[in-house]
Amino acid sequence: MRKFVFVLTRGLEDPTRVTRAFQLAKAAKENNYEVSLFLTDDAVMTVKHNMIDNVVAPTGDEAGAHYQFLLKNKVPIFV
């Protein structure tokens, strides 16, 4: 099986990169890849106390929607 590992180090200060990481992980999962996501450094704060619900890229994409998809599809997220 084909695999993707995403490592995110950016946090709330960089909503574009946060949103894109979750979006790309979602896209990979939708295309039947095995996906894992690692959150380190400032990225840890994105999933603490539902902070991800406040992360919106300038394009209007919401990181929280992608995160919820990953949770529902049992994508491993390591913090």
C-alpha positions as CSV (number, residue, x, y, z in Angstrom):
1,M,0.0,0.0,0.0
2,R,1.2,3.5,-0.7
3,K,1.8,5.7,2.3
4,F,2.1,9.4,3.2
5,V,3.5,10.8,6.4
6,F,2.9,14.5,7.1
7,V,4.9,16.3,9.7
8,L,3.5,19.7,10.8
9,T,5.6,22.0,13.0
10,R,3.7,25.3,12.4
11,G,0.9,26.4,14.7
12,L,-1.7,29.0,15.1
13,E,0.6,31.8,13.8
14,D,0.6,30.2,10.3
15,P,-3.0,29.2,9.4
16,T,-2.2,28.7,5.7
17,R,0.4,26.0,6.4
18,V,-1.7,24.3,9.1
19,T,-4.7,24.2,6.9
20,R,-2.8,22.9,3.9
21,A,-1.2,20.1,5.9
22,F,-4.5,18.9,7.1
23,Q,-6.0,19.3,3.6
24,L,-3.3,17.4,1.9
25,A,-3.5,14.6,4.5
26,K,-7.3,14.4,3.8
27,A,-6.7,14.4,0.0
28,A,-4.2,11.5,0.4
29,K,-6.7,9.5,2.5
30,E,-9.5,10.2,0.0
31,N,-7.2,8.7,-2.7
32,N,-6.7,5.5,-0.7
33,Y,-3.2,6.2,0.7
34,E,-2.3,5.1,4.1
35,V,-1.8,8.4,6.0
36,S,-0.2,9.4,9.3
37,L,0.1,12.9,10.7
38,F,2.7,14.0,13.2
39,L,2.2,17.3,15.1
40,T,5.3,18.7,16.8
41,D,6.5,22.0,18.2
42,D,3.8,24.8,17.7
43,A,1.5,22.4,15.8
44,V,0.6,20.7,19.0
45,M,-1.5,23.7,20.0
46,T,-3.8,23.3,17.0
47,V,-5.5,20.3,18.5
48,K,-5.4,21.4,22.1
49,H,-8.8,22.5,23.5
50,N,-10.3,22.7,20.0
51,M,-8.1,25.5,18.8
52,I,-8.2,24.0,15.3
53,D,-11.7,25.4,15.0
54,N,-10.1,28.8,14.8
55,V,-7.6,28.1,12.1
56,V,-8.8,29.4,8.7
57,A,-6.6,30.0,5.7
58,P,-6.9,33.3,3.8
59,T,-8.7,31.3,1.1
60,G,-11.5,30.5,3.6
61,D,-10.5,26.9,4.0
62,E,-11.1,25.7,7.6
63,A,-8.5,23.3,9.1
64,G,-11.1,22.0,11.5
65,A,-13.2,20.5,8.7
66,H,-10.2,18.6,7.4
67,Y,-9.2,17.5,10.9
68,Q,-12.7,16.1,11.5
69,F,-12.5,14.1,8.3
70,L,-9.2,12.6,9.5
71,L,-10.6,11.7,12.8
72,K,-13.7,10.1,11.3
73,N,-11.5,8.0,9.0
74,K,-9.2,6.9,11.8
75,V,-6.1,8.6,10.4
76,P,-3.4,8.3,13.1
77,I,-2.4,11.7,14.5
78,F,0.6,11.7,16.7
79,V,1.2,14.6,19.1
